[in-house]
Amino acid sequence: MAERFFIVREDILPEAIVKTIQVKEMLQRGEAATVHEATERAGISRSAFYKYKDGVHMLNQLERERIVTISMDLDHRSGVLSKVLGLVASSEGNVLTIHQTIPLQGLANVVISVDTSQMGSTLTELMEAIRRQDGVRKASVIGQG
């Protein structure tokens, strides 16, 4: 299932979501040195913070980050996915998620989400490098945000 995003007014969000954002902001601004300290100050449990932290973002933060979803058909051979992930890392992309299907007829579909906000190269250059990689049969960007 594709990721879906919603814009929701803060006053209707559950308290745990709002406090998760507060904790993330405290950590980002340096007002708290640790997650433990920030969660205590915000009045939220660490487990609640960790439950929501990767799924809750301020809208302006998402605008700064560039998350790209790439779908690939890879040969079912040892090391192919590892080499693709190495290409992403060498271009300073940060892999956020990986989903791989069970290989059928020697091919596996792999979908990765990559934060490209710190990349030194362009997305086009990364995609060309991935497509040239031995064992990559097909690669395309299926989502950008």
C-alpha positions in Angstrom: 0.0 0.0 0.0 1.3 3.4 -0.9 2.1 5.9 1.8 -0.6 8.5 2.3 -0.1 11.9 3.9 -2.6 14.2 5.5 -2.5 17.8 6.7 -4.2 18.0 10.0 -4.8 21.0 12.2 -2.8 20.7 15.4 -5.8 21.3 17.8 -7.5 18.1 16.7 -4.4 15.8 17.0 -4.1 13.4 19.9 -1.9 14.8 22.7 0.8 12.1 22.1 1.3 13.3 18.5 1.6 17.0 19.5 4.0 16.1 22.3 6.1 14.0 19.9 6.6 17.1 17.7 7.5 19.1 20.8 10.2 16.6 21.8 11.6 16.6 18.2 11.7 20.4 18.2 13.5 20.5 21.7 16.1 18.0 20.4 16.6 19.9 17.1 17.0 23.3 18.9 19.4 21.8 21.5 17.0 22.6 24.4 17.3 19.0 25.6 20.4 16.9 25.3 18.7 13.5 25.3 15.4 11.9 24.3 14.9 11.0 27.9 15.3 14.7 29.0 13.0 16.0 26.2 10.2 13.4 26.8 10.3 14.2 30.5 10.0 17.9 29.8 7.2 17.4 27.3 5.3 15.0 29.6 5.3 12.0 27.2 6.7 8.5 27.6 9.7 7.5 25.6 7.8 4.6 24.2 5.1 6.9 22.8 7.7 9.2 21.4 9.5 6.3 19.6 6.1 5.0 18.4 5.3 8.2 16.5 8.6 10.0 15.8 9.2 8.6 12.3 5.7 9.3 11.2 5.1 12.8 12.5 6.8 15.8 10.9 6.2 19.5 10.8 5.1 20.6 7.3 8.1 23.0 6.9 10.4 20.1 7.7 9.0 17.9 5.0 9.4 20.7 2.5 13.1 20.9 3.3 13.6 17.1 3.1 13.2 15.5 -0.3 12.0 11.9 0.0 12.1 9.9 -3.2 10.6 6.4 -3.7 12.4 4.2 -6.1 11.1 0.9 -7.5 13.6 -1.6 -8.9 13.5 -5.1 -10.4 16.7 -6.9 -9.3 18.2 -10.2 -10.3 18.0 -12.7 -7.4 21.7 -12.9 -6.8 23.8 -12.3 -3.7 25.1 -8.7 -3.4 22.9 -7.0 -6.0 20.8 -5.1 -3.4 23.8 -4.4 -1.3 25.6 -2.7 -4.3 22.5 -0.6 -5.0 22.4 0.5 -1.4 26.1 1.3 -1.6 25.4 3.6 -4.6 22.8 5.5 -2.6 25.2 5.8 0.3 28.1 7.0 -1.8 25.9 9.7 -3.2 25.0 10.7 0.4 21.4 9.6 0.1 19.9 8.1 3.2 17.7 5.0 2.9 14.6 5.4 5.0 12.7 2.2 4.1 13.3 -1.0 2.1 10.5 -3.4 0.9 11.4 -6.5 -1.1 9.1 -9.0 -2.6 9.9 -12.7 -2.6 11.9 -13.4 -5.8 9.8 -14.9 -8.7 11.4 -16.2 -11.9 14.8 -14.9 -10.7 13.7 -11.3 -10.1 12.7 -9.5 -6.9 11.0 -6.1 -6.8 12.6 -3.8 -4.3 11.1 -0.4 -3.3 13.2 2.0 -1.3 12.5 5.4 0.1 15.5 7.7 0.1 16.1 11.1 1.8 17.9 13.0 -0.9 18.2 16.3 0.9 21.9 15.9 1.7 22.9 14.3 -1.7 25.9 15.7 -3.5 24.8 14.3 -6.8 21.5 14.8 -8.6 18.7 12.3 -8.5 19.2 11.8 -12.3 22.8 10.9 -11.7 21.9 8.4 -9.0 19.2 6.8 -11.1 21.6 6.4 -14.0 24.2 4.8 -11.7 21.5 2.4 -10.3 20.3 1.5 -13.9 23.9 0.7 -14.9 24.5 -1.5 -11.9 24.9 -5.2 -12.8 21.8 -7.1 -11.7 19.4 -4.1 -12.0 16.8 -4.9 -14.7 14.7 -1.9 -14.2 14.7 1.2 -11.9 12.3 4.1 -11.8 11.2 6.9 -9.5 7.6 6.2 -8.4 7.2 9.0 -5.9 8.8 12.3 -4.9 8.0 14.6 -2.1 
